[in-house]
Each structure stands twice: as C-alpha cells, then as structure tokens.
Amino acid sequence: MFFSLLLNIGLLVLIATLLTKIPVVRNMLLDDRHSLWNTILLALIFGMVSIISTYTGVRAKGAIVNTRVIGVLAAGLLGGPYVGMGAAVIGGAHRYLFDIGGFTAISCAISTFMEGMVGAAFSRHFKSGKMSKMGIFILTALVEAGQMAIILFISKPFFDALNLVEIIAFPMIVMNALGMIVFLSTFDMVFIEEDSKFAEKMR
C-alpha cells in the first residue's frame, strides 16, 4: 500500500513538472486576478489530476487507496476558492460515478468535496507565504483524517468501515501529507523563477 501510494505521488509530481513547463498554465498560476476562463481551466486541470489519482489507486476492502486529496487540496491552495471548489466537484462527482453503489462511493465523494473546500479556505494564507511545509503536512493530514471520519459516519455497515479505516488510515494520511509537500514544491518553482526575473529587471 505504501509503495503504491509512492508510485502515485511520483506520477503526480511528474504531471506537476510537465504542467509548470507549459507557458499557458504558468501564466494562469501567476495571474492573481483569475479570470473566469483561467478559473475554469485550472479547475479542469486539477480535477483531471484528481481523476487520475482515482484510476491509479489500488482497491482495498471495497475502497480505493489513492492520492486524490493532493489534486483537490492543491487546487484550492494554488488556484483560490473557485478553482478549489471546481476541482472538488469534478473529482468528487467522478469518484461517485466511478463506483456507483460502492461501499465508499458516497463517503469518498463527499470527502473529496470537503478537501477542496479546505484548500479554498486556506488559499489566501498559503499564497501569502504564511504556511510552512510543516503546516502543509498537518493540514493535509487533518483533511485525510477527516476523510476517515466521513467514511466511518457514512459507509455501512459500520464494522466494515471501521476495519477499512484501520487498514488505510495510516498510510493514506502519512503518504498524502508528504506527497502534498513534494507536489506543491514543484509548483513553487514557478513562483521562485518569476521572482528571480522580477529581481533582475529591478537591477
């Protein structure tokens, strides 16, 4: 399970690296105004990242062990509230449709939406540079713990849900929290490079 999550994180980092090399995406990330068109495109991009995480996850006890939180939480942190909400709707809707009637379909869809909302709520704090890597780790760990709580509250029968959470909670919380740091660090290079260009112009 740990190895599978590690591979998934590696794939997301590769995707993030490729995205930062695309001028249009770079410009959208750097544009704080976020026009309607930019917002829609960013929501679609991060929503697709979430969907990819669902497909590359591994099944365990009727659930899918995945890195979906990274896409939707990062959408809110990097893109702002509307991007986070858009990506959350896309990722959550796909998760439900991916396994309609499944043991955790509804609970995981709801938790995906919740994760996007949390990212949206912390967007301004993140963009102001007030969130350290430890803060990112803790925030991701907390929203993943929230997902486990939602599974316990919604998925039935309860003892099957409890058995599932006992198996997947630790690897998903730890690996996704670490993965989020690496994923966001990839996008940080965009802002660092832009700051360097601005500093050179000011000389």
C-alpha positions as CSV (number, residue, x, y, z in Angstrom):
1,M,0.0,0.0,0.0
2,F,2.8,2.4,0.9
3,F,4.6,1.5,-2.4
4,S,1.5,2.0,-4.4
5,L,1.0,5.5,-2.9
6,L,4.6,6.3,-3.5
7,L,4.3,5.5,-7.2
8,N,1.1,7.6,-7.4
9,I,2.8,10.5,-5.8
10,G,5.7,10.1,-8.3
11,L,3.2,10.2,-11.1
12,L,1.6,13.4,-9.8
13,V,4.9,15.1,-9.4
14,L,5.8,14.2,-13.0
15,I,2.4,15.7,-14.1
16,A,3.1,18.8,-12.0
17,T,6.5,19.2,-13.5
18,L,5.1,18.9,-17.0
19,L,2.4,21.4,-16.2
20,T,4.9,24.0,-15.0
21,K,6.6,23.8,-18.3
22,I,3.5,24.9,-20.2
23,P,3.5,28.7,-20.6
24,V,-0.3,29.0,-20.5
25,V,-0.5,27.1,-17.2
26,R,2.3,29.1,-15.7
27,N,0.6,32.3,-16.7
28,M,-2.7,31.1,-15.2
29,L,-1.0,30.2,-11.9
30,L,0.8,33.6,-11.7
31,D,-2.3,35.6,-12.5
32,D,-3.9,36.6,-9.2
33,R,-7.0,38.0,-10.8
34,H,-8.1,34.6,-12.1
35,S,-10.5,35.4,-14.9
36,L,-13.5,33.2,-15.5
37,W,-11.6,31.4,-18.3
38,N,-8.5,30.8,-16.2
39,T,-10.6,29.6,-13.2
40,I,-12.4,27.0,-15.4
41,L,-9.2,25.8,-17.0
42,L,-7.4,25.4,-13.7
43,A,-10.4,23.6,-12.1
44,L,-10.4,21.2,-15.1
45,I,-6.7,20.6,-14.8
46,F,-6.7,19.9,-11.1
47,G,-9.9,18.0,-11.5
48,M,-8.2,15.7,-14.0
49,V,-5.3,15.3,-11.6
50,S,-7.9,14.1,-9.0
51,I,-9.4,11.7,-11.5
52,I,-6.0,10.3,-12.5
53,S,-5.4,9.6,-8.8
54,T,-8.6,7.6,-8.6
55,Y,-7.7,5.5,-11.6
56,T,-4.2,4.8,-10.3
57,G,-5.3,3.9,-6.8
58,V,-5.5,0.3,-5.5
59,R,-8.6,-1.4,-4.2
60,A,-8.6,-2.5,-0.6
61,K,-11.7,-3.8,1.3
62,G,-14.1,-2.1,-1.0
63,A,-12.3,1.2,-1.2
64,I,-9.7,2.8,-3.4
65,V,-6.4,3.7,-1.7
66,N,-5.4,6.8,-3.6
67,T,-3.7,10.3,-3.7
68,R,-6.9,12.2,-4.8
69,V,-6.6,14.6,-1.9
70,I,-3.4,16.1,-3.4
71,G,-5.2,17.3,-6.6
72,V,-8.2,18.9,-5.0
73,L,-6.4,20.4,-1.9
74,A,-3.7,21.8,-4.1
75,A,-6.3,23.3,-6.4
76,G,-7.7,25.4,-3.6
77,L,-4.3,26.4,-2.2
78,L,-2.8,27.3,-5.6
79,G,-5.8,28.5,-7.6
80,G,-8.0,30.0,-5.0
81,P,-11.6,29.3,-3.7
82,Y,-13.3,28.9,-7.1
83,V,-10.6,26.6,-8.6
84,G,-10.7,24.5,-5.4
85,M,-14.5,24.2,-5.5
86,G,-14.5,23.4,-9.2
87,A,-11.8,20.7,-8.9
88,A,-13.6,19.3,-5.8
89,V,-16.9,19.0,-7.7
90,I,-15.1,17.3,-10.7
91,G,-13.1,14.9,-8.5
92,G,-16.0,14.1,-6.2
93,A,-18.5,13.5,-8.9
94,H,-16.1,11.3,-10.8
95,R,-15.3,9.3,-7.6
96,Y,-19.0,8.6,-7.1
97,L,-19.7,7.7,-10.8
98,F,-16.5,5.6,-10.9
99,D,-18.0,3.2,-8.3
100,I,-21.8,3.9,-8.1
101,G,-23.3,2.0,-5.3
102,G,-19.9,1.0,-4.0
103,F,-19.2,0.7,-0.3
104,T,-17.4,4.0,0.0
105,A,-18.6,5.8,-3.2
106,I,-20.7,8.4,-1.4
107,S,-18.4,9.0,1.6
108,C,-15.3,9.4,-0.6
109,A,-17.2,11.7,-3.0
110,I,-18.2,13.9,0.0
111,S,-14.7,13.9,1.5
112,T,-13.2,14.9,-1.9
113,F,-15.5,17.9,-1.9
114,M,-14.6,18.7,1.7
115,E,-10.9,18.6,0.8
116,G,-11.4,21.1,-2.0
117,M,-13.3,23.4,0.3
118,V,-10.5,23.3,2.9
119,G,-7.9,24.1,0.2
120,A,-10.1,27.1,-0.8
121,A,-10.4,28.3,2.8
122,F,-6.6,28.3,3.3
123,S,-5.7,29.7,-0.1
124,R,-5.0,33.2,1.0
125,H,-3.0,32.0,3.9
126,F,-0.9,29.8,1.6
127,K,-0.4,32.4,-1.1
128,S,0.8,34.9,1.5
129,G,3.7,32.6,2.3
130,K,2.5,32.0,5.9
131,M,2.1,28.3,5.5
132,S,5.3,26.3,6.2
133,K,6.0,22.8,4.9
134,M,5.0,21.5,8.4
135,G,1.8,23.5,8.1
136,I,1.1,21.9,4.7
137,F,1.8,18.4,6.2
138,I,-0.5,19.0,9.1
139,L,-3.3,20.5,7.0
140,T,-3.2,17.5,4.6
141,A,-3.0,15.0,7.4
142,L,-6.1,16.6,9.1
143,V,-8.2,16.6,5.9
144,E,-7.2,12.9,5.3
145,A,-8.2,12.2,8.9
146,G,-11.5,14.0,8.1
147,Q,-12.0,11.6,5.2
148,M,-11.6,8.6,7.5
149,A,-14.2,10.1,9.9
150,I,-16.6,10.6,7.0
151,I,-16.1,7.0,5.9
152,L,-16.9,5.9,9.5
153,F,-20.0,8.1,9.7
154,I,-21.5,7.3,6.3
155,S,-20.3,3.9,5.0
156,K,-22.3,1.0,6.1
157,P,-22.1,-1.5,7.8
158,F,-20.1,0.4,10.4
159,F,-17.8,-2.5,11.3
160,D,-16.7,-3.0,7.7
161,A,-16.0,0.8,7.6
162,L,-14.0,0.5,10.8
163,N,-12.0,-2.4,9.5
164,L,-11.2,-0.4,6.3
165,V,-10.1,2.7,8.2
166,E,-7.9,0.7,10.5
167,I,-6.1,-0.6,7.3
168,I,-5.9,2.5,5.1
169,A,-5.8,5.4,7.6
170,F,-2.1,5.5,8.5
171,P,-0.6,5.0,5.0
172,M,-3.0,7.5,3.4
173,I,-2.6,10.2,6.0
174,V,1.2,10.0,6.1
175,M,2.0,9.4,2.4
176,N,-0.5,12.0,1.1
177,A,0.8,14.6,3.6
178,L,4.3,14.0,2.4
179,G,3.2,13.9,-1.2
180,M,1.4,17.2,-0.9
181,I,4.7,18.9,0.2
182,V,6.6,17.5,-2.8
183,F,3.7,18.3,-5.2
184,L,3.4,21.9,-4.1
185,S,7.2,22.3,-4.1
186,T,7.1,21.6,-7.8
187,F,4.7,24.5,-8.4
188,D,6.7,26.7,-6.1
189,M,9.5,26.7,-8.7
190,V,7.2,28.7,-11.0
191,F,6.9,31.5,-8.4
192,I,10.6,31.4,-7.5
193,E,11.6,31.8,-11.1
194,E,9.1,34.6,-11.6
195,D,10.5,36.4,-8.5
196,S,14.1,36.0,-9.9
197,K,13.0,37.5,-13.2
198,F,11.4,40.5,-11.4
199,A,14.5,41.0,-9.3
200,E,16.7,41.0,-12.4
201,K,14.5,43.6,-14.1
202,M,14.8,45.9,-11.0
203,R,18.6,45.9,-11.1
